[in-house]
């Protein structure tokens, strides 16, 4: 199909089936997001779930590897595929992945950032994805218990 699209100059998203991308941070809300994405994908015949985690190119770990491994196993047990992508701009990397895979929907978690931090630092990754998703539906799930319960102020490294 990709060859056909290239031969005929078809660059736009081509909805052949429901393809749901779920963006994972390795945070505790991941399981709820995975299950929601699986339900959405399961509603359509031939629906597909693709989980993606964006890793920073500098190699600095910002996520729990053990939690991501558990989430990968859950994704695979629900019939989805797990992908790790390197990128420094998480929102753009998620959107590029979704577009490259002809996603019809993106499932993201509502921010764990405290309202004060969000007001001081601007729109977070989820809101940026929602605003820039274009013709891909973006579903922000606030059904996890960690919404807005992040740190009040950023940590300052000692030294």
N, C-alpha and C positions, 0 to 999 in steps of 0.2 A: 504494500500500500504506500509506503514511504517513497518508493521508486516512482510509482504512478503520480504521486503529488509533485515530486520534483520534475518529472517529465512534462507535466501540465502546468507548472508554475503556480501550484496551489500552496500558498504560504500561510493562509489564515487557519485558525483552529477548525478542525473538521470533526464534528461530533458523530462518530460511528457507534459509540456506546458510552455509557456513563463511566467516567474515569475520575475517581476522587483522590486528590492528593491530601495527605494529612501531614502537617508540619510539626515535627517533634523537636523539643529543646533538651530532652532528657530530664525534664522536670516532673514533679509528681502528678501533674494533670494529664500526662501522656496517655495513660490507660483509658481514661474517659474519652479523650479525643479519638483514639484508635477505634474504640467501640462505636462511637458516633459515626465515624467515617465508614466503618464496615456496614453499619445499618443503612446508610445512604447508598452505598455501592450495591448492597444486597437487594434493594428495592427494584433495581432494573435488571432485566435479563442480560447476562454477560457483563454486569458491572464489575469494575476493577478498583481495588484500593492500592495506592502507592504511598508508602510512608517515606518521608525525607527528613534527614537531619543535616543541617548545615554546620560543617566544622570550619573553624578559622584556619586560614592558611599559615599563620605563625605557629601553629601547633599547640598553642596554649589551650588547655582543657577548661571548658566552661561548663561541662556537663558531666554527670556521673556515667562512667562507662558501664558500670554494672546495671544501672537503670536503663540505659539505652539497649543493652543486651537483652534485658527482660522485655522491653518494648518490641524489639526486633522479633523475639520468639512469639509474642502475642500477635503481632502483625501476620507472621507466617502461619500461625495456627488458625487464623481467621481467613486464610487464603490470599492475603496480600503480599506485596513485595516491599522490601526494605532497601533504601538507598541512602548512602552517605555522600554528600557533595561538599567540596571545598569552596568556600567563598567568604569574603570579609563583610559584604553587605547582605545580611540574612534575608531581608525582604526581597531584594532583587534576585538573589539566588533561588529562593523559593519560587518566585514568579517565572524565572527562566526555566526551571525544572518543570513546572506545571505546563508552560507553553510548549516546551520541547516534547512533552508526553501527551499533548492534546487533552489536557485535563478539562473536565466540565465543571468541576468544583474544587475548592480548596477549603479544608477544615483547619482552623487555627484556634488556639486558646486565647481567651481574654487575658489581658495583662495581669501578671502577678505584682506589678509595681503599685506601690501606694499612690493614692490620688495626688498627694503633694509632690512626689517625685515626678509623676507623669506631667503635672502642671509646669514644673521647672524644666524638664528635659524635652518636652514636646511629644509628638505622636510616637508611639512605640511601633514595633515590628508588625504586630497584628493590624493596627489601623492603617499603616503604610501599605500592607498587602491588600487590604480591603479597598483602599482608595485607588490603587494602581492595577487592580486585577482585570480591568477592562471587561471583556466578554466572558470571563470565567467567574462563575458565582463564588463568592467568598462567604463562608459561614463561620462567624466567630462564636465559639462556644463559651458561655459564661456559667456553664452548669457544673464546673469543678469548684471545690471548696477553697482553692488557693487564690481566687480573684482578689486583687488589691491587698494581699497580705504579705507583700514583699517588704524589703527594708524601707524605712522612712527616708533615710539619707544614704547616699553611696558610702561604702567603706573607704576609709583613707588608709593607705598602706603605711605602716610605721617606718620611720627612718628619717 
